[in-house]
Amino acid sequence: MSEHVFYEDVTAEGHLIDSNILGKIMSGIVELDGAFEMLSLDIGRGNENPSTITMRVSGTSREHLAEILKAIHEQGVTPLHPEDARTQPAPADGVFPEDFYSTTNLTTFIRLGGQWVRVANTEMDLGIRIDEQTQTAAGTPIGRVKAGDLFVVGQAGLRVVSQERPREKAAFEFMNSTVSSEKPKAQIVKQVASLLREVRDSGRKTIAVAGPAVVHTGAAEHLARLVRHGYVGVLFGGNAVATHDIETALYGTSLGINMKSGAPVPGGSEHHLRAINRIRAAGSIREAVEKGVLKSGLMHTLVQTETPYILAGSIRDDGPLPDVITDVIEAQEAMRTWCQQAGACIMLSTMLHSIATGNMLPASVTTVCVDIDPAVVTKLADRGSWQTIGVVTDVGLFLEQLANELGC
């Protein structure tokens, strides 16, 4: 007699074969020493026809079975006969119930009153708060929890829609790996340009996450070209990218290096702090533009075009600039609003801000990370942003080619 005497009949639907979802489900069961029996398999034969499976998943104990079901849950597996989601009240402000469900960045549904309800604000590492009056559900960060709020606990009544490989010709179909330095750069630039056109023309926003290397490589002017033509809807960055852009506009240097000759400038190491001081004296970046103190550069372009920007602070910051949000939770909230409505995201040579942004992006948002270091993309994937496509190249060359391709 088999030792796997505890079982649950489950089902999954979608493009299970060509997206390798079925393989991931079976591997997830076997890796945890579980067993499965295929009860039915209906394979879709066209682009519009999904596949459907029903299988019996078995474990050696109730706890073992629960562990297996939790592991394959992210592949869109749900019980064949689902029950409503279970809830418990938050015991205190800023505290989830003990057995709260921790969200993924995948599209999620919960079952309320026998009906599947889509969870708003899809993002990894949140709880799911229930509004009993409106019968709605929303992903909620732990900092927003109020005592008595109802949150989903356990795995019952939950359905996750696994990210599928598109069957139609996709913008990044030519990239079979998430990161490589051996991809044809000209083709990549054309595909990213096509993505940005599509997002802009559909009325959605592209987030640009920029690090100071954008300025150091001379690429700020090319990013400003994208801003002027509406291909960047909002900029995320830190104190450094704004400071060095302003330093370049005021002194012609970045980190004290002359941007034309590439040579160090005597006293140039002070320029970034002097740039911060000039902006602080003006009151803000916008006021510096309006007063004629700041007359060029990426930040000048953002102000002129009314393109929003969010500068999140760090303990490493000099100054900082008056526009920098020094409360990390406040900065996170400001970024989260844009992440939930983004059409695309391009991450430009900044590991920490890219990871922070990736943590708040739904998995459905096409994300492109450009960095000279392939480890940056690997770290993004390791922290949950597995949908990120990596482009290993110099960010300065990439942005110039991209702006040229878009005719900016």
N, C-alpha and C positions, 0 to 999 in steps of 0.2 A: 504494500500500500504506500502511495506517495506521502511524503512528509508535508506537502503543500496542501493542507486541508482547509485553509481559510482563503476564500476567493471573492472576487467582485467582477461582474460583467460590465465591460466598458465599451464605449464607442468613440470614434473619431471620424471627421469628415474634412475633405479638402484635397489639394493636389498632393496626396500622400506619397506617391511613388517618385515622381520627378523632383520633388523638393526634399526627398530622403527623410521625410517625417516618419514614415513607417519604420525605417531602419533605426532611427533614433529611439522610437518607442520600444522596439524589441531589445535594442542594446541596453536601454535603461533598466528594463526588467531583469535581463540576464546578469548585468553587472552587480545587481543587488541580490543575486542568488535567488531570484524569483522564478516563476514558471508562467507560461502562457499557452493558451489553446485558441487558435483562430476559429471563431464560430461562423463568421461570414466575411466575405471580401467582394466588394462590388467596385471594379476598376472603371473609372471614367475614361471615355474613349476620345473626347474632344476637349478643346480649350475651355469650354463652358461647362464641362461635365466633371464634377469632383468625384473622388473615390470615397467609399465608405467602408469602414471595418467595424466588426463587433468581435471582441475577444474576451476570454476569461483569464483574469490575472490572479495568480495564486501566491500565497506566502505561507510561512511556517507558523505564524501567529498573527493576531489582530494588529499588533504593533508593527510587525514586519510588513504586512500587507499595506498598512497605512503609509509606511516609508516608501514603498514601491510606487503607490498611487501618487504620492506627493512628487516623486522624481519625474514621472511621466506626464504630470499635469500640464507642464509648460509646453508640451507638444500638442495641446488641444484635446487631450483625452478627458472624457467625462463619463460618469456612471450611466449605464443604459437606462436606469430608472432614477433620475435625479430627484433630490429633495430640495426644499427651500434652504437658502443660506441661513446659518445660525449666527446670532449676534449676541454681544454682551456690552454693557455700558463701560465707558472709560472710568477707571477708579479715581482719577484726579486729573487736573490740568496737565497737559504735556506727557501723559502716560497712556499707552494703549492697554487694552485688556491683555492678560497674560498670553493667551493662545491666539492673538490677532493674526490675520492673514497678511503676509508681506507681499506687496504687489511686484510684478515684473513690468517691463516697458512694453509689453504686448497688449493688444486690444483684449479687454476682459469684460465678461458678462457675469452677473449674479442672478440667481433665481429668487424672486420675491412674489409671494402670492401666486405661485404656479406659472409666472411669466419671467422670461429672460430679459433683464434690464442691463443696458450697456453702462459700464462704469466710466464716468467723466474723468478727465485729467489723468490720462494714462502716463505713468512714470514709475520707474523702479523704486523699491524701498519705501512705499507709503502704506498706510492702512486704508481700508474702504469704509467710509462713513455712510450710514444709512439715514435718510430723511423719511421718517414714517409717514408724515403728512402727504408728501408728494410722491412717495414710493420711488425715490431716486437714489443713486449711489455715486459717490465721488471719491477719488483718491485724495488722501489728506496727509500732509507731513506731520510728524509727531509734534512739532512746535505749535500746530494749530488745534491740537486736541483740547477739548473742554470736558470737564468732569460730567458724566452722564451721557455724553454722545454715544450713540450706538455704532459699534464697529463689527465687521464680519470676523468671525473666529473659525478656525479649522478649515477644512477643504470642501465641505459639503456645499452644494449649490453654486459652484464656481465653474466657469468655462473660460479658457484662454484660447485665443485664435493664434495658432502658430504662424510665424512669418514664412510665407511661401516664396519659392523662386518663380518669378513671373513667367508665364508660358509664351506671351508675346515677346517680340524683339525688345529688349530692355536697353536703357541708356548705358548700363555698365555690363552688358552681356559679354563683352570681350574680356572682362576681368574675372578670371576663374578663381583667383586667390584674393584674399583680403588685402594683402600688402606684398609688393614686389618692386625692386628697382629696375626690373627688366621689361617693363611695359613700354609700348611706343608712346612717348610723351605727347607728340602732336595729336595723336588720336584721342588720348585722354583729355587734352585741352578742348578739343572739339566736342566731346561728350559732356564735359562739365559746362561748357558754354550753352549747349542745347538744354541742359537741365535748368540753368539760370534763366534762360529765355522762357521756358515753359512755366516756371514758377512765377516770374514777373508778369507774364501775359495772363495768367490765371488769377491775378490779384492777390496772390499769397506773398509771404515775405521769406527772404533768405537771410539767415543769421550768418554773419561773418565773425568768427572768433579769432582775434588777432593778437599775436605776441610781439615783443619789441624787435624780433628779427625781421619783421616786415619793414621796419624803419631802417635798421642797420644795413639791410641788403639793397636799400634804395627802392623798395617796392611800394612804399606808402603812396607815392603819386599814382601808381597803377591801381591800387585799391580805391583811391579817391576817384579815379575815372569810372570804376564800377558803381560807386555811390552816386555820382552825378547822373548816370544813365539809368538809375533805378534798379540795378541788379543786386544791391545790398539794402535790405529793409531795416536792419538794426545791427549795430556793432557791439560785441562783447569784448572786453579787454580788461587790463589792469592799469595801475598807475604808470607803469613803465612805457607801454606803447604810446600813451598819450603824451607823457613827458618828453620822450625822445623825438616824437613827431614835432612837438612845439619847440624843442631845442633846435631841431633842424631849420624850422621856419625862422627862428630868431637869430641863430648864430651860425647856421650852415654846417653844424656838426651833429653827430650822433655818438654818444659816449665819448665826446671830445675828439672824434675822428672827423676830419674834413670830408664831407660827402662827395666832393668833386675829385680831390687828389688822393684820398685814402690815407693821408698822412696825419699823424697826431698834431694838434694845435696847441701851442703853449698856453697853459691855463685852461685847456679844454675840459679837463676833468671836473671843473666847477660849473660848466655850462648847464648841465641838467638841473642842478639846484637853483641856478640863477633863473632858468626858465620857469621852474615851479614858483619861485618868488615873484616873478613878473605877473603870473596868472593869479596868484593869491592877492597881489596888490590890486588887480583889476576886479576881483570878486569872484569870477568864474571863467570858464573857457568861453561861454557865450558872451559875457560882458567884455572879455578881452577882444573878441571879434567885433562887437558893436562899437567899442571905443577905438578901434584901429590899432590895437596893440598886436594882435595876431592877424596877419594878412594872407597867410598861405598855409598849405599842409592838409593832411587828412582830417584833423579835428576841425580846422576852418571849414572844410568842405561839408562835414557832417552838420555843422551849425547852419551854414548857408542853405543847404538843401532840406533842412528840418528833419534830417534822418536821426532817429533816436540812438543813443549809445548808453551802455551801462559799464561803468568802470568799477570793478570789485577790488577792494583793498586787500593788502597782505601785510604781515608783520615785517616784511623786508622793505616796505615802501619808504622812500624819502619824501618828506612833505606831510601828507601827500597833496596832490592837486585838490582844490576845493570840490570838484565834481566827483571825486572818488567816494564810493559808499564804503565806509570803514566797518560798519556792522555787517558781519558775514551773513546773518540770517536775513537781514533786510536786502542785501545784494542778491541772495538766493531767490527771494520772493520776486524781486524785480525781473530776474532772468527767467524764472519759471513761467511767468505770464506769456513771454514771447515764445518759449519753447513749445508750449501747448498749441500755438497757432502757426508754427513754422511750416513752410513748404519744403525747405531744404536747409542744410547747414554746411558751411565750408570752414574748416578749422585750419588755421595758418600758423604753424610753428609756435605753438604754445601748449605744452603738455598739461599743466595743471588746470588752466582755464578750459581746455578741451575736455578733460575728464569730468570737470564740474558740469559743463554743458551737456555732455553725453549722458550723465546721470539723470538729467531732467527731460531728455528728448524721448518721445514715443519711438518705438522701433520702426514704425512706418515712415519716419522722416529720413529721406535720403541724405546721408552724411558722408562728406568727403574730407579726409584729413591729409593735408599736405605738409610734409616734414622731411628734412634731410636724414633724420634718424628713424629707421623702421621700428625701433623699439617703442616709439610713441604710440603707434597704431596698435601694437601688440598689447600695450598696457591698457588702452581703451577697451579692447576686446576682453581682456582679463577682468575688467571692472564692470562688465555687463553690456557695453556698447558694441556688441558683436556685429551689428549691421554696418559698421563703419568701413568704407572703402579707403584704402591707403594709397597715396601717391608719393613715392619716395623721390624727391627732387628738391632743388633749390627754390625756395618760396619766391625769391625775387624774379627769377626767370619765368616761373609758372604764372605769376600774376601779370607780368608784362605780356606774355603770350595770350593769356586769357582775355585781357582787355583788348588786345589787337583783334583776336578772333571775334569778339562781340562788337567790334567797330566803334569802340568808345573813344 
